Structures are given as structure tokens and as C-alpha cells.
Amino acid sequence: MRRLRSHFRSFSIFSAVGAGFYAAAVAVNGIAIDIVGFDPFVSSATTITFLFCAKYFVYVSIGVVNRGFMRFTLANAALTIATTFATWLLVERAGWPGWFATGSSLAVSTLVRYVVLYKARVIRQVE
């Protein structure tokens, strides 16, 4: 039971921080794609990469992940690429607005990302 509480607490903090970065990604991509007219792939890749780096430093500073940017990056790489591709696909092929495509892609990846990071021993259990 204690381990379950620890996971819940870690996931809650992980998700709360992620939610702030999620909102930033949706806003920036929505403006860049829908208003400014940037290419969805370039905008999504740039936004997600910048916010990815910033999020790592926030997670480390509050003690949610272990130090080690390379491990964090490798554990996140495939999912980040898939999220970027999904955003592009939803905008270019499905015709979704940039803000909705970004939000949908990131929302689906949250739980999967937590599990991958935990299995890769990137997530620290918060007591």
C-alpha cells in the first residue's frame, strides 16, 4: 500500500508539472500554427524540444526525476518523436487545429511516459 501511495504521489507531481508544460505547448503551437502559419512539423518539433529541456530541469529541481539528462532524454526520445509526428499527422492529414492536435497528442502520452520513465529508473519515488 505504501508503494502505491508513493507512485500516486510521484505521478501526481509528474502530472501537475506536465500539465503546465502541456498548456504552454498547446498555446505556443496553437499560435504558431493557427495564427502565424508556421509549418506544423517544424513548430511542433521546436516547441516540444524546448519545453522538453525546460521540463527536465523543473523535474530535477523538485526531486521527481533522478539527475541524468541523457537517461531522461533516451527514455523520452521515442515518445517525443511519436508525439511530434502525431501532432503533424493530425494537423496535416486530419485537418485538426494545431492547439487541438497538440493537446490530444500530449494527453495520450502522459501515462505512457510516466510508465516508461519509471521502468527506465528515471522517476524517483516521492515519499
DSSP file (Angstrom, degrees, kcal/mol; ACC not computed):
  #  RESIDUE AA STRUCTURE BP1 BP2  ACC     N-H-->O    O-->H-N    N-H-->O    O-->H-N    TCO  KAPPA ALPHA  PHI   PSI    X-CA   Y-CA   Z-CA
    1    1 A M     >        0   0    0      0, 0.0     4,-2.2     0, 0.0     5,-0.2   0.000 360.0 360.0 360.0 -38.2    0.0    0.0    0.0
    2    2 A R  H  >  +     0   0    0      1,-0.2     4,-2.1     2,-0.2     5,-0.1   0.892 360.0  50.8 -63.8 -39.4    2.9    2.4    0.8
    3    3 A R  H  > S+     0   0    0      2,-0.2     4,-2.4     1,-0.2    -1,-0.2   0.884 108.4  52.3 -66.0 -38.6    4.4    1.8   -2.6
    4    4 A L  H  > S+     0   0    0      2,-0.2     4,-2.6     1,-0.2    -2,-0.2   0.906 109.6  49.0 -63.6 -42.2    1.1    2.5   -4.3
    5    5 A R  H  X S+     0   0    0     -4,-2.2     4,-2.7     2,-0.2    -2,-0.2   0.890 110.0  52.0 -63.0 -39.5    0.8    5.8   -2.4
    6    6 A S  H  X S+     0   0    0     -4,-2.1     4,-2.6     2,-0.2   120,-0.6   0.912 110.8  47.1 -64.4 -42.7    4.4    6.7   -3.4
    7    7 A H  H  X S+     0   0    0     -4,-2.4     4,-3.2     2,-0.2     5,-0.3   0.919 112.1  50.7 -63.1 -43.4    3.5    6.0   -7.1
    8    8 A F  H  X S+     0   0    0     -4,-2.6     4,-2.4     2,-0.2    -2,-0.2   0.918 112.2  46.3 -61.7 -43.4    0.4    8.1   -6.8
    9    9 A R  H  X S+     0   0    0     -4,-2.7     4,-2.3     2,-0.2     5,-0.2   0.933 114.9  46.6 -65.2 -45.7    2.2   11.0   -5.2
   10   10 A S  H  X S+     0   0    0     -4,-2.6     4,-2.9   116,-0.3    -2,-0.2   0.924 114.3  47.5 -61.6 -45.0    5.0   10.8   -7.8
   11   11 A F  H  X S+     0   0    0     -4,-3.2     4,-2.7     2,-0.2    -1,-0.2   0.879 110.2  53.2 -65.3 -37.0    2.5   10.5  -10.7
   12   12 A S  H  X S+     0   0    0     -4,-2.4     4,-2.4    -5,-0.3    -2,-0.2   0.932 113.6  41.4 -63.2 -46.4    0.5   13.5   -9.3
   13   13 A I  H  X S+     0   0    0     -4,-2.3     4,-2.4     2,-0.2     5,-0.3   0.933 115.3  51.4 -66.7 -45.7    3.6   15.7   -9.1
   14   14 A F  H  X S+     0   0    0     -4,-2.9     4,-2.2    -5,-0.2    -2,-0.2   0.909 114.2  44.6 -55.4 -44.6    4.8   14.5  -12.5
   15   15 A S  H  X S+     0   0    0     -4,-2.7     4,-2.4     2,-0.2    -1,-0.2   0.867 110.0  53.7 -71.0 -38.3    1.4   15.2  -14.0
   16   16 A A  H  X S+     0   0    0     -4,-2.4     4,-1.4     2,-0.2    -2,-0.2   0.936 113.5  42.5 -64.1 -45.9    1.0   18.6  -12.4
   17   17 A V  H  X S+     0   0    0     -4,-2.4     4,-1.8     1,-0.2     3,-0.3   0.938 114.7  51.7 -63.7 -45.9    4.3   19.8  -13.8
   18   18 A G  H  X S+     0   0    0     -4,-2.2     4,-2.6    -5,-0.3    -2,-0.2   0.851 103.3  59.2 -58.9 -35.2    3.5   18.2  -17.1
   19   19 A A  H  X S+     0   0    0     -4,-2.4     4,-2.5     2,-0.2    -1,-0.2   0.888 104.3  50.2 -63.1 -39.5    0.1   20.0  -17.1
   20   20 A G  H  X S+     0   0    0     -4,-1.4     4,-1.9    -3,-0.3    -1,-0.2   0.924 114.6  43.0 -64.0 -43.7    1.8   23.4  -17.0
   21   21 A F  H  X S+     0   0    0     -4,-1.8     4,-2.5     2,-0.2    -2,-0.2   0.830 111.0  56.9 -70.9 -31.5    4.1   22.4  -19.9
   22   22 A Y  H  X S+     0   0    0     -4,-2.6     4,-2.6    -5,-0.2    -2,-0.2   0.937 107.4  47.7 -61.1 -48.2    1.1   20.9  -21.7
   23   23 A A  H  X S+     0   0    0     -4,-2.5     4,-2.5     1,-0.2    -2,-0.2   0.901 112.0  50.1 -61.6 -41.1   -0.7   24.2  -21.5
   24   24 A A  H  X S+     0   0    0     -4,-1.9     4,-2.9     2,-0.2     5,-0.3   0.918 111.2  48.5 -63.7 -43.0    2.4   26.0  -22.7
   25   25 A A  H  X S+     0   0    0     -4,-2.5     4,-2.6     2,-0.2     5,-0.3   0.915 112.3  48.3 -64.1 -43.3    2.8   23.6  -25.7
   26   26 A V  H  X S+     0   0    0     -4,-2.6     4,-2.3     2,-0.2    -1,-0.2   0.929 115.4  44.8 -63.1 -44.9   -0.9   23.9  -26.7
   27   27 A A  H  X S+     0   0    0     -4,-2.5     4,-2.4    -5,-0.2     5,-0.2   0.949 116.7  43.8 -65.0 -49.7   -0.8   27.7  -26.5
   28   28 A V  H  X S+     0   0    0     -4,-2.9     4,-2.9     1,-0.2     5,-0.2   0.934 118.1  43.8 -64.2 -46.5    2.6   28.1  -28.3
   29   29 A N  H  X>S+     0   0    0     -4,-2.6     4,-2.9    -5,-0.3     5,-0.5   0.891 112.1  53.9 -67.0 -37.9    1.7   25.6  -31.1
   30   30 A G  I  X>S+     0   0    0     -4,-2.3     4,-1.9    -5,-0.3     5,-0.7   0.932 114.5  40.6 -60.3 -45.9   -1.8   26.9  -31.4
   31   31 A I  I  X>S+     0   0    0     -4,-2.4     5,-2.8     3,-0.2     4,-1.3   0.940 117.7  47.7 -66.5 -47.8   -0.5   30.4  -32.0
   32   32 A A  I  <>S+     0   0    0     -4,-2.9     6,-3.2    -5,-0.2     5,-0.6   0.898 124.2  29.3 -63.5 -42.3    2.4   29.3  -34.2
   33   33 A I  I  <5S+     0   0    0     -4,-2.9    -3,-0.2     4,-0.2    -2,-0.2   0.939 129.1  33.9 -84.4 -51.1    0.4   27.0  -36.4
   34   34 A D  I  <<S+     0   0    0     -4,-1.9    -3,-0.2    -5,-0.5    -2,-0.1   0.812 131.9  22.9 -81.6 -31.6   -3.1   28.5  -36.5
   35   35 A I  I  <<S+     0   0    0     -4,-1.3    -3,-0.2    -5,-0.7    -4,-0.1   0.872 131.3  33.4-101.9 -51.6   -2.3   32.3  -36.3
   36   36 A V  I   <S-     0   0    0     -5,-2.8    -3,-0.2    -6,-0.1    -4,-0.2   0.819  98.5-129.2 -78.1 -31.3    1.2   32.8  -37.5
   37   37 A G      < +     0   0    0     -5,-0.6    -4,-0.2    -6,-0.4    -3,-0.1   0.710  43.5 165.3  91.4  21.8    1.1   30.0  -40.1
   38   38 A F        -     0   0    0     -6,-3.2    -1,-0.2    -7,-0.2    -2,-0.0  -0.310  50.9 -88.1 -66.7 155.0    4.2   28.0  -39.2
   39   39 A D     >  -     0   0    0      1,-0.1     4,-2.8     4,-0.0     5,-0.3  -0.452  36.0-132.1 -60.6 131.0    4.7   24.5  -40.6
   40   40 A P  H  > S+     0   0    0      0, 0.0     4,-2.5     0, 0.0     5,-0.2   0.860 103.3  48.6 -58.7 -38.0    3.1   22.1  -38.1
   41   41 A F  H  > S+     0   0    0      2,-0.2     4,-2.7     1,-0.2     5,-0.2   0.942 114.6  43.7 -69.2 -46.1    6.1   19.8  -38.0
   42   42 A V  H  > S+     0   0    0      2,-0.2     4,-2.5     1,-0.2     5,-0.2   0.925 117.1  46.8 -64.2 -44.9    8.7   22.5  -37.5
   43   43 A S  H  X S+     0   0    0     -4,-2.8     4,-2.8     2,-0.2     5,-0.3   0.938 114.9  45.8 -62.7 -47.5    6.5   24.3  -34.9
   44   44 A S  H  X S+     0   0    0     -4,-2.5     4,-2.6    -5,-0.3     5,-0.3   0.919 114.3  47.8 -63.7 -44.3    5.7   21.1  -33.0
   45   45 A A  H  X S+     0   0    0     -4,-2.7     4,-2.0    -5,-0.2     5,-0.2   0.919 115.6  44.7 -63.4 -44.0    9.3   19.8  -33.1
   46   46 A T  H  X S+     0   0    0     -4,-2.5     4,-2.3    -5,-0.2     5,-0.2   0.944 116.9  44.4 -65.9 -49.1   10.7   23.2  -31.9
   47   47 A T  H  X S+     0   0    0     -4,-2.8     4,-2.5    -5,-0.2     5,-0.2   0.937 115.9  45.6 -62.1 -49.3    8.1   23.7  -29.2
   48   48 A I  H  X S+     0   0    0     -4,-2.6     4,-2.0    -5,-0.3    -1,-0.2   0.878 113.3  50.3 -66.3 -38.0    8.2   20.2  -27.8
   49   49 A T  H  X S+     0   0    0     -4,-2.0     4,-1.9    -5,-0.3    -1,-0.2   0.940 112.9  45.3 -65.6 -47.3   12.1   20.1  -27.8
   50   50 A F  H  X S+     0   0    0     -4,-2.3     4,-2.1     1,-0.2    -2,-0.2   0.942 116.7  44.6 -61.6 -48.2   12.4   23.4  -26.0
   51   51 A L  H  X S+     0   0    0     -4,-2.5     4,-2.7    -5,-0.2    -1,-0.2   0.827 107.9  60.0 -68.0 -30.7    9.8   22.6  -23.4
   52   52 A F  H  X S+     0   0    0     -4,-2.0     4,-1.8    -5,-0.2    -1,-0.2   0.931 107.8  44.4 -59.2 -47.7   11.2   19.1  -23.0
   53   53 A C  H  X S+     0   0    0     -4,-1.9     4,-1.5     1,-0.2    -2,-0.2   0.922 114.7  48.2 -64.9 -44.5   14.6   20.6  -21.9
   54   54 A A  H  X S+     0   0    0     -4,-2.1     4,-1.7     1,-0.2    -2,-0.2   0.897 109.5  53.5 -63.1 -40.3   12.9   23.1  -19.6
   55   55 A K  H  X S+     0   0    0     -4,-2.7     4,-2.9     1,-0.2    -1,-0.2   0.881 103.1  57.3 -64.3 -38.3   10.7   20.4  -18.0
   56   56 A Y  H  X S+     0   0    0     -4,-1.8     4,-2.6     1,-0.2     5,-0.2   0.939 107.1  48.0 -56.7 -47.8   13.7   18.2  -17.2
   57   57 A F  H  X S+     0   0    0     -4,-1.5     4,-2.1     1,-0.2    -1,-0.2   0.850 112.0  49.3 -65.9 -34.0   15.2   21.0  -15.2
   58   58 A V  H  X S+     0   0    0     -4,-1.7     4,-1.7     2,-0.2    -1,-0.2   0.945 111.2  49.5 -67.4 -47.7   12.0   21.6  -13.3
   59   59 A Y  H  X>S+     0   0    0     -4,-2.9     5,-2.4     1,-0.2     6,-0.8   0.912 113.4  46.2 -57.6 -44.4   11.6   17.9  -12.6
   60   60 A V  H ><5S+     0   0    0     -4,-2.6     3,-1.0     1,-0.2    -1,-0.2   0.921 109.5  54.5 -65.0 -43.6   15.1   17.6  -11.2
   61   61 A S  H 3<5S+     0   0    0     -4,-2.1    -1,-0.2     1,-0.3    -2,-0.2   0.800 113.5  41.2 -64.7 -28.4   14.8   20.8   -9.1
   62   62 A I  H 3<5S-     0   0    0     -4,-1.7    -1,-0.3    -3,-0.1    -2,-0.2   0.427 115.7-113.7 -99.3   1.4   11.7   19.5   -7.4
   63   63 A G  T <<5S+     0   0    0     -3,-1.0    -3,-0.2    -4,-0.6    -4,-0.1   0.714  79.1 122.4  82.3  22.0   13.1   15.9   -7.0
   64   64 A V  S   <S+     0   0    0     -5,-2.4    60,-3.5    -6,-0.2     2,-0.3   0.820  74.7  34.2 -84.9 -32.6   10.7   14.0   -9.2
   65   65 A V  B    S-A  123   0A   0     -6,-0.8    58,-0.2    58,-0.3    -2,-0.2  -0.892  85.8-110.5-121.9 154.9   13.4   12.6  -11.5
   66   66 A N        -     0   0    0     56,-2.8     6,-0.1    -2,-0.3    -6,-0.1  -0.446  45.1 -95.2 -73.4 151.5   17.0   11.5  -10.9
   67   67 A R  S    S+     0   0    0     -2,-0.1    -1,-0.1    -7,-0.1     4,-0.0  -0.363  80.9 102.3 -64.4 150.3   19.7   13.6  -12.4
   68   68 A G     >  -     0   0    0     -3,-0.1     4,-2.3     3,-0.1     5,-0.2   0.415  43.6-165.8 132.4  81.8   21.0   12.4  -15.7
   69   69 A F  H  > S+     0   0    0      1,-0.2     4,-2.9     2,-0.2     5,-0.2   0.858  89.1  56.1 -60.8 -37.1   19.8   14.3  -18.8
   70   70 A M  H  > S+     0   0    0      2,-0.2     4,-3.0     1,-0.2     5,-0.2   0.920 109.1  45.1 -64.2 -43.4   21.0   11.5  -21.2
   71   71 A R  H  > S+     0   0    0      2,-0.2     4,-2.4     1,-0.2     5,-0.2   0.930 114.9  48.7 -65.2 -43.3   18.9    8.8  -19.4
   72   72 A F  H  X S+     0   0    0     -4,-2.3     4,-1.3     2,-0.2    -2,-0.2   0.919 114.5  46.6 -59.2 -44.4   15.9   11.2  -19.3
   73   73 A T  H  X S+     0   0    0     -4,-2.9     4,-1.8    -5,-0.2     3,-0.2   0.933 112.8  47.3 -66.3 -47.9   16.4   12.0  -23.0
   74   74 A L  H  X S+     0   0    0     -4,-3.0     4,-0.6     1,-0.2    -1,-0.2   0.893 112.0  50.4 -63.1 -39.6   16.8    8.4  -24.1
   75   75 A A  H  < S+     0   0    0     -4,-2.4     4,-0.3    -5,-0.2    -1,-0.2   0.802 119.2  38.1 -67.9 -27.8   13.8    7.2  -22.2
   76   76 A N  H  X S+     0   0    0     -4,-1.3     4,-2.8    -3,-0.2     5,-0.3   0.624  92.5  90.9 -94.7 -16.3   11.7   10.0  -23.7
   77   77 A A  H  X S+     0   0    0     -4,-1.8     4,-2.5     1,-0.2     5,-0.2   0.894  88.0  42.5 -55.0 -54.1   13.1   10.1  -27.2
   78   78 A A  H  X S+     0   0    0     -4,-0.6     4,-2.5     1,-0.2    -1,-0.2   0.903 117.3  47.4 -62.6 -41.1   10.7    7.6  -28.9
   79   79 A L  H  > S+     0   0    0     -4,-0.3     4,-2.4     2,-0.2    -1,-0.2   0.874 111.4  50.9 -69.4 -36.0    7.6    9.1  -27.2
   80   80 A T  H  X S+     0   0    0     -4,-2.8     4,-2.3     2,-0.2    -2,-0.2   0.910 112.1  47.2 -66.3 -41.7    8.7   12.6  -28.0
   81   81 A I  H  X S+     0   0    0     -4,-2.5     4,-2.7    -5,-0.3    -2,-0.2   0.916 112.8  49.2 -64.2 -43.1    9.2   11.7  -31.7
   82   82 A A  H  X S+     0   0    0     -4,-2.5     4,-2.6    -5,-0.2    -2,-0.2   0.892 111.1  49.7 -64.0 -39.4    5.8    9.9  -31.7
   83   83 A T  H  X S+     0   0    0     -4,-2.4     4,-2.2     2,-0.2    -2,-0.2   0.913 112.2  47.7 -65.2 -43.1    4.1   12.9  -30.1
   84   84 A T  H  X S+     0   0    0     -4,-2.3     4,-2.3     2,-0.2    -2,-0.2   0.928 114.3  46.6 -63.1 -45.6    5.6   15.3  -32.7
   85   85 A F  H  X S+     0   0    0     -4,-2.7     4,-3.0     1,-0.2    -2,-0.2   0.907 111.1  51.8 -63.7 -42.1    4.7   13.0  -35.6
   86   86 A A  H  X S+     0   0    0     -4,-2.6     4,-2.7     2,-0.2    -1,-0.2   0.901 109.2  50.4 -62.2 -41.1    1.1   12.6  -34.2
   87   87 A T  H  X S+     0   0    0     -4,-2.2     4,-1.9     2,-0.2     5,-0.2   0.943 113.2  45.7 -61.8 -47.3    0.7   16.4  -34.0
   88   88 A W  H  X S+     0   0    0     -4,-2.3     4,-3.2     1,-0.2     5,-0.4   0.929 113.7  49.6 -59.8 -46.1    1.9   16.8  -37.5
   89   89 A L  H  X>S+     0   0    0     -4,-3.0     4,-2.2     1,-0.2     5,-1.4   0.907 110.3  49.4 -61.8 -44.2   -0.3   14.0  -38.8
   90   90 A L  H  <5S+     0   0    0     -4,-2.7     6,-2.8     3,-0.2    -1,-0.2   0.844 118.5  39.6 -66.5 -33.7   -3.4   15.3  -37.1
   91   91 A V  H  X5S+     0   0    0     -4,-1.9     4,-0.6     4,-0.2    -2,-0.2   0.950 124.5  34.8 -78.0 -52.9   -2.9   18.8  -38.5
   92   92 A E  H  <5S+     0   0    0     -4,-3.2    -3,-0.2    -5,-0.2    -2,-0.2   0.892 132.7  23.4 -73.0 -41.7   -1.7   17.9  -42.0
   93   93 A R  T  <5S+     0   0    0     -4,-2.2    -3,-0.2    -5,-0.4    -1,-0.1   0.821 130.9  35.9 -98.5 -35.3   -3.8   14.8  -42.7
   94   94 A A  T  4<S-     0   0    0     -5,-1.4    -3,-0.2     2,-0.1    -4,-0.1   0.631  97.4-128.9 -95.5 -14.1   -6.8   15.0  -40.4
   95   95 A G     <  +     0   0    0     -4,-0.6    -4,-0.2    -6,-0.3    -3,-0.1   0.694  49.7 157.3  78.0  18.0   -7.2   18.8  -40.6
   96   96 A W        -     0   0    0     -6,-2.8    -1,-0.2     1,-0.1    -2,-0.1  -0.417  49.7 -99.8 -73.5 152.0   -7.3   19.3  -36.9
   97   97 A P     >  -     0   0    0      0, 0.0     4,-2.5     0, 0.0     5,-0.2  -0.400  33.8-115.1 -64.7 150.7   -6.4   22.8  -35.5
   98   98 A G  H  > S+     0   0    0      1,-0.2     4,-2.4     2,-0.2     5,-0.2   0.871 113.6  51.8 -57.7 -41.4   -2.9   23.0  -34.1
   99   99 A W  H  > S+     0   0    0      1,-0.2     4,-2.1     2,-0.2    -1,-0.2   0.890 113.2  44.5 -65.4 -38.4   -4.0   23.5  -30.5
  100  100 A F  H  > S+     0   0    0     -3,-0.2     4,-2.4     2,-0.2    -2,-0.2   0.887 113.4  49.6 -74.8 -38.7   -6.3   20.5  -30.5
  101  101 A A  H  X S+     0   0    0     -4,-2.5     4,-2.3     2,-0.2    -2,-0.2   0.917 113.6  46.7 -64.1 -43.8   -3.8   18.2  -32.2
  102  102 A T  H  X S+     0   0    0     -4,-2.4     4,-2.5    -5,-0.2     5,-0.3   0.941 113.5  48.2 -63.4 -47.9   -1.1   19.2  -29.8
  103  103 A G  H  X S+     0   0    0     -4,-2.1     4,-2.2    -5,-0.2    -2,-0.2   0.902 112.9  47.7 -60.1 -43.2   -3.4   18.8  -26.8
  104  104 A S  H  X S+     0   0    0     -4,-2.4     4,-1.9     2,-0.2    -1,-0.2   0.924 112.3  48.7 -65.0 -45.1   -4.6   15.4  -27.9
  105  105 A S  H  X S+     0   0    0     -4,-2.3     4,-1.2     1,-0.2    -2,-0.2   0.922 115.4  43.6 -61.6 -45.2   -1.1   14.0  -28.7
  106  106 A L  H  X S+     0   0    0     -4,-2.5     4,-0.8     1,-0.2    -1,-0.2   0.866 110.2  55.4 -71.4 -35.7    0.3   15.2  -25.3
  107  107 A A  H >< S+     0   0    0     -4,-2.2     3,-0.8    -5,-0.3     4,-0.5   0.917 107.9  48.7 -63.2 -42.7   -2.7   14.0  -23.3
  108  108 A V  H 3X S+     0   0    0     -4,-1.9     4,-0.6     1,-0.2    -1,-0.2   0.841 110.2  52.6 -65.5 -32.9   -2.4   10.4  -24.6
  109  109 A S  H 3X S+     0   0    0     -4,-1.2     4,-2.8    -5,-0.2    -1,-0.2   0.602  85.6  85.9 -82.6 -10.6    1.3   10.2  -23.9
  110  110 A T  H <X S+     0   0    0     -4,-0.8     4,-2.1    -3,-0.8    -1,-0.2   0.941  94.9  36.4 -60.7 -55.0    1.2   11.3  -20.2
  111  111 A L  H  > S+     0   0    0     -4,-0.5     4,-2.3    -3,-0.2    -1,-0.2   0.911 118.6  51.3 -66.4 -41.5    0.6    7.9  -18.6
  112  112 A V  H  X S+     0   0    0     -4,-0.6     4,-2.5     1,-0.2    -1,-0.2   0.917 109.5  51.1 -60.3 -43.0    2.7    6.0  -21.1
  113  113 A R  H  X S+     0   0    0     -4,-2.8     4,-2.6     1,-0.2     5,-0.2   0.905 108.7  51.1 -62.4 -42.4    5.6    8.5  -20.5
  114  114 A Y  H  X S+     0   0    0     -4,-2.1     4,-2.5    -5,-0.2    -1,-0.2   0.937 111.6  47.2 -60.8 -47.0    5.4    8.0  -16.7
  115  115 A V  H  X S+     0   0    0     -4,-2.3     4,-2.7     2,-0.2    -2,-0.2   0.919 112.8  48.7 -62.2 -44.7    5.5    4.2  -17.0
  116  116 A V  H  X S+     0   0    0     -4,-2.5     4,-1.8     1,-0.2    -1,-0.2   0.929 113.3  47.2 -61.9 -45.4    8.4    4.4  -19.4
  117  117 A L  H  <>S+     0   0    0     -4,-2.6     5,-3.1     2,-0.2     6,-1.1   0.871 112.4  49.8 -65.7 -36.5   10.4    6.8  -17.2
  118  118 A Y  H ><5S+     0   0    0     -4,-2.5     3,-1.7    -5,-0.2    -2,-0.2   0.941 111.0  48.4 -65.9 -46.6    9.7    4.6  -14.1
  119  119 A K  H 3<5S+     0   0    0     -4,-2.7    -2,-0.2     1,-0.3    -1,-0.2   0.823 110.2  52.3 -63.7 -30.8   10.8    1.4  -15.9
  120  120 A A  T 3<5S-     0   0    0     -4,-1.8    -1,-0.3    -5,-0.2    -2,-0.2   0.373 116.3-117.8 -85.1   5.0   14.0    3.2  -17.0
  121  121 A R  T < 5S+     0   0    0     -3,-1.7    -3,-0.2    -5,-0.1    -2,-0.1   0.838  82.9 118.9  60.7  37.2   14.6    4.3  -13.4
  122  122 A V      < +     0   0    0     -5,-3.1   -56,-2.8    -6,-0.1     2,-0.2   0.808  54.1  78.1 -93.7 -39.9   14.3    8.0  -14.2
  123  123 A I  B    S-A   65   0A   0     -6,-1.1     2,-0.4   -58,-0.2   -58,-0.3  -0.506  72.7-145.9 -72.3 133.8   11.4    8.7  -11.9
  124  124 A R        -     0   0    0    -60,-3.5     2,-0.7    -2,-0.2    -2,-0.0  -0.819  20.1-117.7 -96.4 140.6   12.2    9.0   -8.2
  125  125 A Q        -     0   0    0     -2,-0.4     2,-0.5    -7,-0.0  -118,-0.1  -0.699  27.0-143.5 -79.1 118.6    9.6    7.7   -5.8
  126  126 A V              0   0    0     -2,-0.7  -116,-0.3  -120,-0.6  -117,-0.2  -0.723 360.0 360.0 -86.1 124.6    8.5   10.7   -3.7
  127  127 A E              0   0    0     -2,-0.5    -1,-0.1  -118,-0.1  -121,-0.1   0.442 360.0 360.0 -87.0 360.0    7.8    9.8   -0.1
